[in-house]
C-alpha cells in the first residue's frame, strides 16, 4: 500500500499490516494462537510468535485492506463471539495504527484447543 503527498511517498508492506493484525489477534479472549493457512492431513498446527504471519493473508485493493486470519480458539468458548471480537479488535488496531480503512476482516477457525487438564 502506498500513499503520496507533496513531501514524498509512504509505503506499507502487507507483512507490516499482518504483524499489526497478528498482534491484535493474540490479545483477544479465547484465542490460543494463529494457525497455518494450509492444513496438512487435517492436523492444525499452532504457529509460534515468530511465524504467526503465516496464518494471515493481507490484500490491498484500491486503497482498501482485506485481512484473512486463520486461528485456533479455546474449546468451550462461544466461537461466534470470539470471532466477532477478533474482527472488531483487528479492524480497530489496524485502522488506528495506519489511518487507513479496513474493508474486511475474515476469521477462519482452523481448530479448537482442548485443555489436557480437563
Secondary structure, 3 states (H helix, E strand, C coil): CEEEECCEEEECCHHHHHHHHHHHHHCCCCEEEEECCCCECCECCECCHHHHHHHEEEEEECCEEEEEEEEEEECCCCHHHHHHHHHHHHHHHHHHHHCCCEEEEEEEEEEEECCCCC
